[in-house]
């Protein structure tokens, strides 16, 4: 019997139920931390860094915690037929909104590296990647691109089965960058993962819960039919996540995981968080959130097409 993808990932990254960074990811993280200055920063700057010192604190305190939450949340999806179809196509496309230092795409790519290293893939092509990193922080985009480049270079040195990659960055606010994202879909096709990791709180503060829900549902049009939309937030934002789940009509779950505290901050810890992972619907529910102008435009197009 073939071992499931979930089992392979757990064996490599979560032995005995404790998540830990792969050796490659540890090296990339440690090298990046040593390049950044150490200085006192506010709690808000540590969580949403805009300075080099803030980025160092984020990498030391929050990076691995959020990273493991992405991996833990996607285990079932990676083991699904939908994801199997994506791997058969040979390309994975990821949009990370509020990406920070490329945290989500690194977490997903590391999971796939585990699969590729554990598979016997004679004659099969390496998996290609298209990454879109969206963040308003210049330090986040710069550090994220550097970490991702270093990680992929180390994978290629090990012949891990990871092939060509393209990294695209966007510094415009979401959802003001929607037209740019739509152009990217035209150029590179729809995304297999759209991620909102720890960004819904500032988005809700800025635009309100209804606008946030509309904007998230709008990203379904950017997502592949086999893909998923992932929303993550800490355990202290339960009311926000529950309200958002009701607005977008998607299930919100409380999740828990145990992890190594990296880099070198102890042997383990347990965290709770909230997760919403759902498949794009492309139907009436999605349509009701689109603007009246967009709906009218499609009706006019349908008339001219003789529908």
KEFIMI-293059 format. One line per field, with one value per atom (N, C-alpha, C): residue number from 0; residue in one letter; x, y, z. Coordinates in steps of 0.02 Angstrom, whole numbers, plus 32768, in hexadecimal, padded with zeros to 4 digits. Example, Ala and Ser with C-alpha at 12.3 -4.5 7.8 and 13.67 -1.06 7.14 Angstrom:
% KEFIMI-293059
num	0,0,0,1,1,1
residu	a,a,a,s,s,s
u	8294,8267,8294,8282,82AC,8285
v	7EE4,7F1F,7F5B,7F90,7FCB,8002
w	8186,8186,8186,8162,8165,818A
//
This chain:
% KEFIMI-293059
num	0,0,0,1,1,1,2,2,2,3,3,3,4,4,4,5,5,5,6,6,6,7,7,7,8,8,8,9,9,9,10,10,10,11,11,11,12,12,12,13,13,13,14,14,14,15,15,15,16,16,16,17,17,17,18,18,18,19,19,19,20,20,20,21,21,21,22,22,22,23,23,23,24,24,24,25,25,25,26,26,26,27,27,27,28,28,28,29,29,29,30,30,30,31,31,31,32,32,32,33,33,33,34,34,34,35,35,35,36,36,36,37,37,37,38,38,38,39,39,39,40,40,40,41,41,41,42,42,42,43,43,43,44,44,44,45,45,45,46,46,46,47,47,47,48,48,48,49,49,49,50,50,50,51,51,51,52,52,52,53,53,53,54,54,54,55,55,55,56,56,56,57,57,57,58,58,58,59,59,59,60,60,60,61,61,61,62,62,62,63,63,63,64,64,64,65,65,65,66,66,66,67,67,67,68,68,68,69,69,69,70,70,70,71,71,71,72,72,72,73,73,73,74,74,74,75,75,75,76,76,76,77,77,77,78,78,78,79,79,79,80,80,80,81,81,81,82,82,82,83,83,83,84,84,84,85,85,85,86,86,86,87,87,87,88,88,88,89,89,89,90,90,90,91,91,91,92,92,92,93,93,93,94,94,94,95,95,95,96,96,96,97,97,97,98,98,98,99,99,99,100,100,100,101,101,101,102,102,102,103,103,103,104,104,104,105,105,105,106,106,106,107,107,107,108,108,108,109,109,109,110,110,110,111,111,111,112,112,112,113,113,113,114,114,114,115,115,115,116,116,116,117,117,117,118,118,118,119,119,119,120,120,120,121,121,121,122,122,122,123,123,123,124,124,124,125,125,125,126,126,126,127,127,127,128,128,128,129,129,129,130,130,130,131,131,131,132,132,132,133,133,133,134,134,134,135,135,135,136,136,136,137,137,137,138,138,138,139,139,139,140,140,140,141,141,141,142,142,142,143,143,143,144,144,144,145,145,145,146,146,146,147,147,147,148,148,148,149,149,149,150,150,150,151,151,151,152,152,152,153,153,153,154,154,154,155,155,155,156,156,156,157,157,157,158,158,158,159,159,159,160,160,160,161,161,161,162,162,162,163,163,163,164,164,164,165,165,165,166,166,166,167,167,167,168,168,168,169,169,169,170,170,170,171,171,171,172,172,172,173,173,173,174,174,174,175,175,175,176,176,176,177,177,177,178,178,178,179,179,179,180,180,180,181,181,181,182,182,182,183,183,183,184,184,184,185,185,185,186,186,186,187,187,187,188,188,188,189,189,189,190,190,190,191,191,191,192,192,192,193,193,193,194,194,194,195,195,195,196,196,196,197,197,197,198,198,198,199,199,199,200,200,200,201,201,201,202,202,202,203,203,203,204,204,204,205,205,205,206,206,206,207,207,207,208,208,208,209,209,209,210,210,210,211,211,211,212,212,212,213,213,213,214,214,214,215,215,215,216,216,216,217,217,217,218,218,218,219,219,219,220,220,220,221,221,221,222,222,222,223,223,223,224,224,224,225,225,225,226,226,226,227,227,227,228,228,228,229,229,229,230,230,230,231,231,231,232,232,232,233,233,233,234,234,234,235,235,235,236,236,236,237,237,237,238,238,238,239,239,239,240,240,240,241,241,241,242,242,242,243,243,243,244,244,244,245,245,245,246,246,246,247,247,247,248,248,248,249,249,249,250,250,250,251,251,251,252,252,252,253,253,253,254,254,254,255,255,255,256,256,256,257,257,257,258,258,258,259,259,259,260,260,260,261,261,261,262,262,262,263,263,263,264,264,264,265,265,265,266,266,266,267,267,267,268,268,268,269,269,269,270,270,270,271,271,271,272,272,272,273,273,273,274,274,274,275,275,275,276,276,276,277,277,277,278,278,278,279,279,279,280,280,280,281,281,281,282,282,282,283,283,283,284,284,284,285,285,285,286,286,286,287,287,287,288,288,288,289,289,289,290,290,290,291,291,291,292,292,292,293,293,293,294,294,294,295,295,295,296,296,296,297,297,297,298,298,298,299,299,299,300,300,300,301,301,301,302,302,302,303,303,303,304,304,304,305,305,305,306,306,306
residu	x,x,x,x,x,x,x,x,x,x,x,x,x,x,x,x,x,x,x,x,x,x,x,x,x,x,x,x,x,x,x,x,x,x,x,x,x,x,x,x,x,x,x,x,x,x,x,x,x,x,x,x,x,x,x,x,x,x,x,x,x,x,x,x,x,x,x,x,x,x,x,x,x,x,x,x,x,x,x,x,x,x,x,x,x,x,x,x,x,x,x,x,x,x,x,x,x,x,x,x,x,x,x,x,x,x,x,x,x,x,x,x,x,x,x,x,x,x,x,x,x,x,x,x,x,x,x,x,x,x,x,x,x,x,x,x,x,x,x,x,x,x,x,x,x,x,x,x,x,x,x,x,x,x,x,x,x,x,x,x,x,x,x,x,x,x,x,x,x,x,x,x,x,x,x,x,x,x,x,x,x,x,x,x,x,x,x,x,x,x,x,x,x,x,x,x,x,x,x,x,x,x,x,x,x,x,x,x,x,x,x,x,x,x,x,x,x,x,x,x,x,x,x,x,x,x,x,x,x,x,x,x,x,x,x,x,x,x,x,x,x,x,x,x,x,x,x,x,x,x,x,x,x,x,x,x,x,x,x,x,x,x,x,x,x,x,x,x,x,x,x,x,x,x,x,x,x,x,x,x,x,x,x,x,x,x,x,x,x,x,x,x,x,x,x,x,x,x,x,x,x,x,x,x,x,x,x,x,x,x,x,x,x,x,x,x,x,x,x,x,x,x,x,x,x,x,x,x,x,x,x,x,x,x,x,x,x,x,x,x,x,x,x,x,x,x,x,x,x,x,x,x,x,x,x,x,x,x,x,x,x,x,x,x,x,x,x,x,x,x,x,x,x,x,x,x,x,x,x,x,x,x,x,x,x,x,x,x,x,x,x,x,x,x,x,x,x,x,x,x,x,x,x,x,x,x,x,x,x,x,x,x,x,x,x,x,x,x,x,x,x,x,x,x,x,x,x,x,x,x,x,x,x,x,x,x,x,x,x,x,x,x,x,x,x,x,x,x,x,x,x,x,x,x,x,x,x,x,x,x,x,x,x,x,x,x,x,x,x,x,x,x,x,x,x,x,x,x,x,x,x,x,x,x,x,x,x,x,x,x,x,x,x,x,x,x,x,x,x,x,x,x,x,x,x,x,x,x,x,x,x,x,x,x,x,x,x,x,x,x,x,x,x,x,x,x,x,x,x,x,x,x,x,x,x,x,x,x,x,x,x,x,x,x,x,x,x,x,x,x,x,x,x,x,x,x,x,x,x,x,x,x,x,x,x,x,x,x,x,x,x,x,x,x,x,x,x,x,x,x,x,x,x,x,x,x,x,x,x,x,x,x,x,x,x,x,x,x,x,x,x,x,x,x,x,x,x,x,x,x,x,x,x,x,x,x,x,x,x,x,x,x,x,x,x,x,x,x,x,x,x,x,x,x,x,x,x,x,x,x,x,x,x,x,x,x,x,x,x,x,x,x,x,x,x,x,x,x,x,x,x,x,x,x,x,x,x,x,x,x,x,x,x,x,x,x,x,x,x,x,x,x,x,x,x,x,x,x,x,x,x,x,x,x,x,x,x,x,x,x,x,x,x,x,x,x,x,x,x,x,x,x,x,x,x,x,x,x,x,x,x,x,x,x,x,x,x,x,x,x,x,x,x,x,x,x,x,x,x,x,x,x,x,x,x,x,x,x,x,x,x,x,x,x,x,x,x,x,x,x,x,x,x,x,x,x,x,x,x,x,x,x,x,x,x,x,x,x,x,x,x,x,x,x,x,x,x,x,x,x,x,x,x,x,x,x,x,x,x,x,x,x,x,x,x,x,x,x,x,x,x,x,x,x,x,x,x,x,x,x,x,x,x,x,x,x,x,x,x,x,x,x,x,x,x,x,x,x,x,x,x,x,x,x,x,x,x,x,x,x,x,x,x,x,x,x,x,x,x,x,x,x,x,x,x,x,x,x,x,x,x,x,x,x,x,x,x,x,x,x,x,x,x,x,x,x,x,x,x,x,x,x,x,x,x,x,x,x,x,x,x,x,x,x,x,x,x,x,x,x,x,x,x,x,x,x,x,x,x,x,x
u	802A,8000,802C,801D,8044,8038,806F,8069,804A,801B,7FF9,8029,8018,8041,8043,8009,8007,8038,803A,8067,80B0,80C0,8104,8119,80EC,80FB,8102,80D4,80D8,8119,812D,816B,81A7,81A8,81E1,81E1,81A6,81A3,8180,815B,8135,813B,8178,8180,8168,8146,812B,80FC,80DD,80AC,80C7,8109,8128,8144,812B,8143,8189,81B4,81F6,820B,8237,824F,827E,827A,82AB,82F0,8323,8368,8374,8359,8362,8341,8304,82E1,8303,831D,8342,837F,83A3,83DE,83CB,8396,8380,836B,8344,832B,8364,8392,83C9,83F6,8404,842F,840E,83CD,83AA,83AA,839E,839D,83E0,8418,845A,846A,8448,8455,8432,8402,83D8,83EE,83E6,83FB,83CB,83E8,83C1,83B1,8371,835E,8319,830A,82C9,8293,825C,8225,81E3,81AF,816D,814D,8119,80F6,80D7,80BB,809C,80D1,810B,8141,815C,815D,8174,8144,8102,80D1,80CA,80D1,80CA,8106,8140,817F,8184,819F,81B0,81F9,821D,8263,828C,82CE,82FA,82F9,82F9,82F6,82B4,827D,823C,823A,825A,825B,8282,82BA,82E0,82B5,8292,8268,8231,8212,81DE,81FA,8234,8252,8261,8277,8288,824B,8216,81DD,81A2,8191,8152,8159,8191,8196,8183,81A5,8199,8152,8137,80F4,80C0,80C4,8095,80A3,80E2,80F8,80D9,80DC,80C1,8074,8055,800C,7FF7,801C,800E,8014,804A,8055,8020,8011,7FE0,7F9B,7F8A,7F48,7F3F,7F76,7F72,7F7D,7F86,7F95,7F5F,7F20,7EEA,7EE6,7EEF,7EEB,7F23,7F5F,7F98,7F8C,7F64,7F56,7F18,7EFA,7EBB,7EC6,7E91,7E93,7E9E,7E81,7E8A,7ED4,7EF7,7F3E,7F67,7F52,7F72,7F6E,7F34,7F2B,7F5D,7F67,7F95,7FDD,7FF1,8035,803F,800A,800F,801B,8001,800C,8053,8077,80BD,80CC,8099,80A5,8076,8092,806B,8070,8035,8032,8011,8033,801E,801B,7FE4,7FDC,7FD9,8008,800C,8001,7FC4,7FB1,7FC3,7FEA,8006,803B,8069,8096,80CC,80DA,8113,8152,8181,81BE,81B3,8182,8173,8164,8147,813D,8111,80D8,80AA,80C5,80E4,80FD,8138,8161,8197,817C,8148,812B,810F,80EC,80CF,8105,8136,816C,8193,819E,81C3,819C,8159,8130,8139,8138,813E,8183,81B7,81FA,81FE,81DB,81D9,81BA,8184,8164,8191,81B1,81DA,8218,8234,826F,825C,821E,8209,81EA,81DF,81C0,81F4,81E5,820D,81EE,820E,81F0,821A,822C,8255,8231,8255,8238,8207,81F7,81C7,81EA,81C8,81E6,81E4,8213,8212,81D5,81BE,8185,819A,8175,8182,8156,816C,8147,813F,8104,80F8,80E0,8105,80F4,80E2,80AC,809C,809B,80C9,80D0,80B3,8082,8061,8067,8089,808F,80A0,8088,8097,80DB,80F9,8139,8173,819E,81D6,8207,8211,8240,8225,81E3,81C5,81D0,81C3,81CB,8215,8242,8289,82A4,8295,82AC,828A,824A,8226,8243,8250,826D,82B2,82DA,831D,8319,82EE,82E8,82CF,829F,8284,82B9,82DF,8315,8349,835C,838E,8373,8335,8317,8316,8300,82FA,833F,8371,83B6,83D0,83C3,83D9,83B4,8374,834E,836B,837A,8396,83D9,8400,8441,8439,8400,83F3,83CA,83BC,8393,8352,832F,82F3,82B5,82BB,8281,825B,8277,8259,827B,8252,826C,826B,8258,8258,8228,8237,8209,8209,81D1,81CA,81AC,81CE,81B7,81A1,8162,8146,8132,8142,8131,8102,80D5,80A5,80A6,80B2,80B4,8074,8045,8006,7FD8,7FAF,7F7E,7F4D,7F3D,7F03,7EC6,7E8D,7E7B,7E86,7EAB,7EB6,7EDE,7F01,7F2A,7F05,7EC4,7E9E,7EAA,7EAD,7EB8,7EFC,7F2F,7F71,7F6E,7F4A,7F44,7F20,7EED,7EC9,7EF6,7F22,7F51,7F82,7F97,7FC4,7FA3,7F63,7F3E,7F3C,7F33,7F33,7F76,7FAC,7FF0,8007,7FF2,800D,7FD8,7F9A,7F61,7F4F,7F19,7EFD,7F2A,7F20,7F4A,7F2D,7F5A,7F45,7F3B,7F5C,7F53,7F50,7F1D,7F1A,7F1A,7F4C,7F55,7F4F,7F2B,7F26,7F3D,7F7D,7F98,7FA5,7F7E,7F86,7F81,7F58,7F4F,7F07,7ED8,7E92,7E84,7EA9,7E9E,7EAD,7EE8,7EF3,7EC4,7EB3,7E84,7E3F,7E29,7DE8,7DE8,7E20,7E26,7E1F,7E3A,7E3C,7DFB,7DDC,7DA4,7D61,7D62,7D25,7D1A,7CF2,7CEA,7CC6,7C93,7C6E,7C9A,7CBF,7CEC,7D22,7D3C,7D6F,7D52,7D16,7CF7,7CED,7CD4,7CCB,7D0C,7D41,7D82,7D9F,7D96,7DAF,7D89,7D47,7D20,7D31,7D42,7D56,7D93,7DBF,7DFC,7DEC,7DAE,7D9C,7DA4,7D99,7DA1,7DE9,7E18,7E5F,7E78,7E4D,7E62,7E4E,7E7A,7E6E,7E34,7E0C,7DD6,7DEF,7E2D,7E4A,7E6C,7E6C,7E92,7E6C,7E8A,7E6C,7E7E,7E54,7E61,7E6C,7EA3,7EB5,7EB9,7E96,7E97,7EAD,7EE0,7EF9,7EFA,7EEB,7EEE,7EF7,7F14,7F23,7EE4,7EED,7EB5,7E91,7EAF,7E91,7E61,7E5A,7E2D,7DF2,7DD9,7DA3,7D65,7D52,7D15,7D1C,7D57,7D63,7D5E,7D7E,7D7E,7D39,7D14,7CD0,7CA3,7CA9,7C80,7C93,7CD3,7CE9,7CD0,7CD3,7CBA,7C70,7C49,7C01,7BF6,7C1E,7C16,7C26,7C5B,7C70,7C52,7C2C,7C0B,7C3E,7C71,7CA5,7CB5,7CC7,7CD3,7D14,7D0F,7D4A,7D56,7D94,7DA6,7DDB,7DD5,7E0A,7E3B,7E7B,7EAE,7EE4,7F09,7F3F,7F79,7FB6,7FF1,8028,8056,8091,80CE,80FC,8135,8176,81AD,81EC,81EC,820B,8212,8254,8251,828D,8292,82D1,8310,8326,8333,8354,8334,82F2,82D1,82AC,82BF,829F,8290,8273,8268,8223,81F4,81B1,817E,8146,810F,80D1,8097,8057,8031,8016,7FF2,7FAD,7F7E,7F3B,7F32,7F0B,7EFE,7EBD,7EA6,7E6A,7E7B,7E59,7E65,7E23,7E24,7DED,7E0C,7DFD,7E17,7DDC,7DD4,7D9A,7DAA,7D81,7D89,7D62,7D7E,7D58,7D18,7CE3,7CA0,7C88,7C9C,7C8C,7C41,7C18,7BCF,7BAA,7B6A,7B40,7B5D,7B77,7B91,7BCA,7BF7,7C2E,7C14,7BE4,7BCB,7BAA,7B8A,7B65,7B93,7BD4,7C03,7C24,7C1C,7C3C,7C16,7C37,7C17,7BE0,7BAE,7B77,7B90,7BC4,7BE0,7BFD,7C21,7C3F,7C0A,7BD6,7BA0,7B7D,7B6F,7B4F,7B7B,7BBC,7BEA,7BE8,7BE2,7BDF,7B9E,7B67,7B26,7B28,7B46,7B4B,7B75,7BAC,7BD7,7BB1,7B87,7B61,7B30,7B11,7AE3,7B06,7B41,7B66,7B7F,7B89,7B9F,7B64,7B29,7AEE,7AD8,7AEB,7AD8,7A91
v	7FC4,8000,803F,8070,80AC,80D8,80F1,811C,815F,8178,81B6,81F1,8227,8263,827F,827B,8294,826E,822C,8203,8214,8220,8231,8274,82A4,82E5,82E0,82BC,82B4,8291,825F,823B,8269,8295,82C1,82FF,831E,8360,8360,832B,832B,82E7,82CF,828F,8292,825E,825B,8295,82B1,82E5,832A,8334,8375,8390,83CA,83E8,8405,83FC,841C,8430,8461,8479,8445,843F,8415,8434,840C,8425,8461,845C,8493,84D2,84CD,8508,8525,84FB,8514,853E,8524,8548,858C,858D,85CB,85FD,85E7,8613,862F,8604,861B,864D,863F,866D,86B1,86B2,86F1,8718,86F7,8719,873A,8718,8734,8771,8778,87B2,87F1,87EA,8823,883F,8880,889F,888D,8888,8878,88B9,88C7,8905,88FE,892A,8928,8944,891F,8935,892C,894F,8949,8906,88F3,88B5,88B6,88EF,88F4,88ED,890C,8907,88C0,889D,8858,882B,883A,8810,8822,8863,887B,88A7,8889,88AF,88DB,8918,8946,895C,8945,8956,8917,891E,88E4,88C5,88EE,88D4,88B1,88CE,88AE,886B,8867,8828,87F3,8806,87D5,87BA,87E6,87D0,87A2,87B4,8789,8743,8740,8700,86D7,86F8,86D4,86BD,86E6,86D8,86B8,86D1,86BD,8690,8691,866F,8625,8600,85B8,85A8,85D1,85C5,85C9,85FE,8606,85D3,85C5,8595,8550,8539,84F7,84F6,852E,8531,8529,8546,853C,84F2,84D3,848C,845F,846B,8442,8448,8485,8491,8471,8465,844C,8401,83DE,8396,836F,837A,8355,8367,83A8,83BD,839E,839E,8381,8337,8316,82CF,82C3,82F8,82F1,82E2,82CA,82BF,8301,8337,8378,838A,8381,8392,8362,8323,82F3,8308,8323,833C,8375,839F,83D8,83BF,838F,8374,8352,8333,8313,8347,8384,83B9,83D2,83C8,83DA,8423,8449,848E,84A0,84C4,84DB,8527,8549,8592,85AA,85D7,85EC,8638,8652,8698,86A0,86C6,86D1,871B,872B,8770,8780,87B5,87C2,8790,8786,874C,8750,878E,8793,877D,875B,8744,8701,8701,86C5,8688,8693,865E,8625,8637,8603,85DA,85FB,85D6,85AA,85C1,8597,855A,8562,852A,84F6,850D,84DF,84BC,84E3,84C6,8492,849E,846E,842D,8431,83F4,83CD,83F1,83CF,83B2,83D4,83B8,8374,836F,832F,82F8,8309,82D8,82C5,82F6,82E8,82BF,82CC,82A5,825E,8254,8211,81E8,8207,81E3,81C8,818F,8175,818F,81C0,81E4,81DD,81A0,8199,81B5,81DE,81F8,8231,8243,8278,82BC,82EF,8332,8350,837D,83A1,83CE,83DC,8408,8451,8476,84BD,84E5,8521,854B,8592,85AE,85F5,8611,8641,865F,86A8,86BE,8705,871A,8746,875E,87A5,87AE,87EF,8809,8841,8860,88AA,88D5,891C,892D,88FE,8909,88F7,8928,891A,88E8,88EB,88BD,8876,886E,882B,880E,8836,881D,880E,8839,882E,87F0,87EA,87B0,8770,8775,873A,8720,874D,8737,8719,8737,871C,86D7,86CE,868D,8658,866A,863B,8627,8657,8648,861A,8628,85FE,85B7,85B3,8572,8548,8564,853F,852C,8558,8548,850B,8508,84CE,848E,8495,845B,8442,846F,845C,843A,8450,8431,83E8,83D9,8394,836D,838A,8369,8351,837E,836B,8365,8373,836E,83AF,83E5,8427,8448,8460,847A,84C5,84DF,8527,854A,8588,85AF,85F7,8618,8660,8680,86B5,86DA,871F,872F,8770,8793,87D3,87F7,8831,883D,8874,889A,88DC,8904,892C,8929,894D,892A,8951,8936,8907,88CF,88A7,88C8,88D2,88B9,88EB,8922,8954,8938,8900,88E2,88AC,88A9,8873,8870,88A9,88A9,888C,889A,887D,8831,881B,87D3,87B1,87D2,87B6,87B1,87E4,87E0,87A7,879B,8763,8720,871B,86DD,86D3,8709,8703,86EC,8702,86F1,86AC,8699,865C,8628,8636,860B,8613,85F2,85FB,85DC,85F3,85DC,859C,8573,8536,8542,8574,8588,85D4,85EE,8635,8638,8659,8658,869D,869F,86DB,86C6,86CC,86B6,86F2,86F9,872E,8774,877A,87BB,87D3,87A8,87BC,87F1,87F0,8822,8869,8876,88BA,88CC,889B,88A8,88BA,8897,88A5,88E9,88F9,893A,8973,8968,899C,89A2,8969,896A,8951,8931,8915,88CD,88A9,8861,8851,8879,886A,8873,88AA,88B4,887E,886B,8836,87F5,87E3,87A6,87A9,87E2,87EA,87E1,87FE,87FC,87B5,8791,874C,8720,8726,86FE,8710,874F,8763,873F,8729,8705,86BF,86A7,8667,8667,86A1,86A6,86A0,86A7,86A0,865A,8630,85EF,85B6,8585,854A,8521,84FE,84D5,849F,8488,8456,8477,84BA,84DE,84E9,8510,8520,8567,8583,85C4,85B6,85CE,85C1,8603,8606,8641,8629,864A,8638,8675,866A,86A1,8682,86A8,868E,8683,8660,864B,8686,86C1,86FA,8720,870A,872C,86FF,86D9,86AB,86CF,8706,8728,8741,875A,8770,8736,86FE,86C5,86A6,86A2,8687,86B3,86F5,8724,871F,871A,8714,86D4,869D,865D,8660,8682,8689,86B2,86E7,8713,86EF,86C7,86A6,865F,864B,860A,85D1,85D4,85A0,858E,8550,8537,8552,8566,857D,854A,8531,84FE,8517,8502,850D,84D3,84E2,84AF,84B6,8480,8481,8458,846F,8449,8453,8422,8426,842C,8458,8466,846F,8466,847D,84C9,84E9,8532,8542,855E,8569,85B3,85CF,85AB,85A9,856D,8561,8585,8580,85A1,8570,8530,84FF,84C0,848E,844E,8446,846F,8467,8494,849E,84C6,84B4,84C3,84B4,84F6,84FD,8539,8527,8552,854D,8587,857C,85B0,85A0,85CE,85C2,85BD,858F,8580,857F,859B,8594,857F,8543,8528,8511,8530,851C,851E,84FA,84F5,852B,854B,857F,8563,858B,8571,8585,85BF,85D4,85D4,85D3,85CE,860A,8600,8636,8659,8630,864F,867E,866A,8696,86D3,86C9,8700,8737,8725,8758,878B,877B,87AA,87D6,87C6,87EE,882F,885F,88A0,889B,88C7,88C7,88D7,88FF,8910,88D3,88A9,886D,883C,8834,8807,881F,8860,887C,8872,887A,8871,882B,87FA,87B5,87A7,87C6,87BD,87D9,8813,8831,8804,87EA,87BE,877F,8765,8729,8736,8772,8783,8782,87A0,87A3,875F,8732,86EF,86C2,86DC,86B5,8684,8690,8662,8672
w	8000,8000,8000,7FD5,7FD0,800D,802A,8064,804F,8077,8067,806B,8046,8049,8091,80B2,80F7,8124,811C,8145,8137,80F7,80E5,8104,8104,8120,816C,818C,81D5,81E8,81C3,81D2,81CE,819C,8191,81BD,81C5,81E6,8229,8238,8277,829A,82A6,82C8,8310,8326,836B,837A,8345,834F,835E,8353,8361,831F,8309,82CB,82D5,82A3,82A5,825F,825B,821B,81FC,81BA,8196,819D,8190,8196,8167,812A,80FB,8115,812E,8147,8184,81B0,81EA,81D4,81A2,818A,816D,8144,8125,815A,818B,81C0,81EA,81FF,8229,8205,81C5,81A0,8199,818E,8186,81C7,81FE,823F,824D,823F,824D,8222,81EA,81BD,81D5,8202,8216,8259,8263,82A3,82DC,8318,8353,8378,8380,83A3,83C2,83F1,8413,83E5,83DF,83B4,83DA,83C2,83E0,83CE,83F3,83E5,839F,838C,834A,8313,831C,82EB,82E6,831F,831E,82F7,82FC,82DA,8290,8281,823C,822B,821F,821B,81DD,81E8,81B2,81B6,81E9,81F1,81F6,81ED,81F1,8237,826B,82B0,82BD,82A3,82AB,8288,824D,8228,824F,826C,8293,82CD,82F0,8327,830F,82D6,82B9,82AA,828B,8279,82B7,82EC,8329,8350,8350,837D,8359,831E,82FF,82C2,82A0,8260,8264,828F,8291,82A9,82D6,82EF,82B6,828E,8256,821F,8214,81E1,81EC,822B,823A,8235,8244,823D,81F5,81C6,817F,816D,8182,8171,8191,81D0,81F3,81D3,81BC,819F,815B,8137,80F3,80EC,8123,811E,80F9,810A,80E8,809F,8090,804A,8020,803A,8015,8008,8032,8029,7FFE,7FE2,7FBE,7F74,7F54,7F0B,7EE6,7EFF,7EDF,7EDB,7F12,7F11,7EE7,7EE6,7EBA,7E71,7E5D,7E19,7E0A,7E3B,7E32,7E29,7E51,7E4A,7E07,7DEE,7DAB,7D75,7D7E,7D4D,7D4E,7D86,7D89,7D9B,7DB0,7DC3,7DFD,7E2E,7E67,7E69,7E6C,7E6C,7EAD,7ED0,7F13,7F16,7F30,7F3F,7F8B,7FA7,7FEF,7FFD,8016,8025,806D,8077,80BA,80CA,809A,809B,80D1,80EB,8118,80F3,8114,80F3,80CE,80A1,8078,80A2,80DC,810D,80F2,80D5,80BF,8085,8053,801A,802D,805C,8075,8098,80C0,80E4,80B3,8080,804F,8026,8010,7FE7,800E,804E,8077,807E,8084,8085,8044,800B,7FCB,7FC2,7FDC,7FD7,7FFA,8033,8057,802B,8008,7FDD,7FA3,7F84,7F4A,7F5D,7F97,7FAD,7FBF,7FD4,7FE9,7FB1,7F78,7F41,7F10,7EF5,7EBE,7E7E,7E5E,7E26,7DE6,7DD1,7D95,7D58,7D32,7CF4,7CFE,7D3C,7D47,7D4B,7D33,7D33,7D79,7D86,7DC5,7DC8,7E05,7E10,7E09,7DDF,7DD6,7E07,7E18,7E46,7E2B,7E37,7E2D,7E70,7E8B,7ECB,7EC1,7EDE,7EE0,7F2A,7F3C,7F81,7F84,7FAF,7FB5,7FFC,8005,8047,803D,8069,8063,8083,80A6,80C7,8098,8089,805D,807B,80BC,80DC,80D8,80DE,80D9,8093,8060,801B,800C,8022,8014,8037,8077,809E,8085,8076,805D,801C,7FEE,7FAE,7FB8,7FE4,7FF1,8011,8042,8063,8032,8008,7FD8,7FA4,7F8C,7F5C,7F7C,7FB9,7FDB,7FE7,7FFC,8009,7FC9,7F92,7F53,7F38,7F42,7F2C,7F53,7F93,7FBB,7FA6,7F96,7F7D,7F3B,7F0E,7ECD,7ED5,7F07,7F13,7F29,7F46,7F5D,7F2A,7EEF,7EBC,7ED9,7EFD,7F22,7EF6,7EB5,7E8A,7E82,7E9D,7E95,7E5A,7E2A,7DEC,7DE8,7DAD,7DA2,7DD2,7DDF,7E09,7DF2,7DFE,7DF0,7E2E,7E45,7E80,7E6A,7E75,7E64,7EA5,7EAC,7EE9,7EDA,7F08,7F04,7F46,7F44,7F81,7F8B,7F5C,7F63,7F94,7FB6,7FE5,7FC2,7FE4,7FD0,7FF1,7FCE,7F8C,7F53,7F61,7F2C,7EF2,7EFE,7ECA,7EA2,7EA7,7E87,7E3C,7E1B,7DD2,7DC1,7DEA,7DDF,7DE7,7E19,7E25,7DEA,7DD1,7D98,7D5A,7D50,7D18,7D21,7D5F,7D6C,7D5C,7D6C,7D5B,7D10,7CEA,7CA2,7C87,7CA8,7C91,7CA9,7CE5,7D04,7D17,7D0A,7D1C,7D66,7D79,7DBC,7DF2,7E2F,7E67,7E86,7E9E,7EC1,7F0C,7F26,7F6B,7F6F,7F91,7FA2,7FEE,800B,8054,8073,80AB,80D5,811B,8128,8168,8195,81CA,81FB,81DD,81A9,818A,818F,81A4,81A5,81DB,8211,8246,822D,820F,81F5,81BB,8191,815A,8175,81A9,81C7,81EA,820B,822B,81F8,81BD,818A,8164,8153,8124,8141,817C,8198,8183,81AA,81A0,815E,814C,810F,80D1,80CE,8096,8093,80CD,80CF,80B3,80C8,80AF,8064,804B,8003,7FDD,7FF8,7FD6,7FD6,800D,8010,7FDF,7FDF,7FB0,7F68,7F5C,7F19,7F00,7F2E,7F18,7EFF,7F09,7EED,7EA1,7E82,7E3A,7E23,7E52,7E43,7E50,7E6B,7E85,7E56,7E4F,7E26,7E44,7E1B,7E36,7E67,7E5E,7E8C,7EC8,7ECA,7EFD,7F3D,7F6A,7FAA,7FBE,7FE9,8009,8054,806E,80B4,80DA,8113,813F,8184,81A0,81E2,8210,824F,8280,82C5,82F3,8335,835F,8396,83C0,83E1,83E2,8403,83D6,8398,8368,8355,8386,8377,835D,837C,8366,831E,830C,82C8,8297,82A7,827A,8273,82AA,82A7,827C,8287,825F,8215,8207,81C2,81A2,81C8,81AE,819D,81C7,81B8,8179,8171,8138,80F6,80F6,80B8,80B2,80E5,80E7,80DE,8108,8109,8151,815C,81A0,81BE,81FD,8223,825A,825F,8290,82C0,82FE,832F,832A,8320,8317,834C,8357,8388,836D,837B,8366,839A,839A,83C4,8397,83A9,837D,83A5,8382,839C,8399,83C9,83C7,83A5,836B,8344,8334,8335,833F,8388,83A1,83E1,841C,8422,8459,8485,8483,84AD,8486,84A8,8488,846A,847F,8463,8484,8461,847D,8456,8473,8454,8448,840B,83F8,83DE,83EC,83CF,839E,836A,8338,8314,82E9,82C2,8278,8258,8212,81EB,81B0,8180,813E,8128,80E9,80BF,8084,805C,8012,7FEC,7FA4,7F81,7F4C,7F28,7F0C,7F0D,7EFB,7EB6,7E9D,7E59,7E49,7E7A,7E6E,7E89,7E9C,7EB2,7EEF,7F1D,7F5B,7F4C,7F20,7F0D,7EE8,7EBD,7E93,7EBC,7EF3,7F19,7F38,7F3D,7F5B,7F26,7EE7,7EB3,7EA9,7E8E,7E84,7E51,7E58,7E28,7DE2,7DDF,7D9D,7D7B,7DA2,7D85,7D6E,7D96,7D84,7D44,7D41,7D05,7CC8,7CD0,7C98,7C7D,7CA9,7C91,7C6D,7C85,7C64,7C1D,7C16,7BD3,7BA6,7BC0,7B98,7B84,7BB1,7BA2,7B69,7B67,7B32,7AEE,7AEC,7AAC,7A97,7AC7,7AB6,7AA4,7AA8,7A96,7ACB,7B0A,7B41,7B56
//
